[in-house]
Amino acid sequence: MALFWHLSFVLVWNFLGANAAVFTLQNRCPYTIWPATLPGSGKPVLVNGGFQLGAAQATTIAAPAGWSGRLWARTGCTFDQSGRGRCTTGDCGSVLQCNGAGGTPPVSLAEFTLNSPQDFYDVSLVDGYNLPISIDPSGGSGGCGAVHCVSDLNRACPPELAVAGESGVTVACKSACLAFNQPQYCCTGAFNSPQTCKPTNYSQIFKQACPTAYSYPFDDVTSTFTCTGANYLITFC
Ligand SMILES: *[C@@H]1O[C@H](CO)[C@@H](O)[C@H](O)[C@H]1NC(C)=O
């Protein structure tokens, strides 16, 4: 009987579409990371915006229908008992639970817009990169391409874009827009269209390392993916 009620609950729950998608976040880095989420305007904050995930651990997050937002991983964090502290990359205001605050770039981003009417998703390096990130849809229909950005871009990062950690090793790589704030890199001003904003010598470094991720703002053709009715595995490292 308990099983029956459980199955009924699951069926009704799915039928009502309360859960649009389940995100499974997996940490394949050989160190602890602190994943974070930021919802789009008017959407709910998932898992209070952030949590700790040890090496080789995974966790699932249910996203409601129509959710949009981004996920990333913070590295090199130290938090006290009350969840205050800071991170070397991706910090969201010195707190464990970002609760609607964004991450300080450069960070590798997984971006989602669910049920619109398909799910749209991508990996974005438009503001830069901190660690490898992949999106693997499962159980959906439509295109549902996997996005794998697994190259260690910190090692390929030009010195003028590199963010050095305490030991001097590169912990993140800025985009040229973030580093230089110039219109041809940020696709602003006279460069505010796909016709005028083209790949640059800097964006090409990102594109070469991660061919299916956004390397500059108008990189849509090779970087936007769609799927319907899927769940998503998001792998860090
Ligand atoms: C990219 O091009 C700019 C402008 O021509 C130049 O100053 C810079 O050294 C180049 N950087 C790399 C990494 O090729």
The ligand as an ORCA input file, in Angstrom:
! r2SCAN-3c Opt
* xyz 0 1
  C      45.765     39.530    -29.486
  O      45.702     40.672    -30.323
  C      46.039     41.877    -29.648
  C      45.726     43.055    -30.578
  O      46.190     42.816    -31.869
  C      47.521     41.802    -29.228
  O      47.889     42.977    -28.550
  C      47.689     40.594    -28.305
  O      49.064     40.427    -27.984
  C      47.183     39.316    -28.951
  N      47.191     38.282    -27.930
  C      47.349     36.980    -28.184
  C      47.342     36.055    -27.012
  O      47.456     36.555    -29.304
*
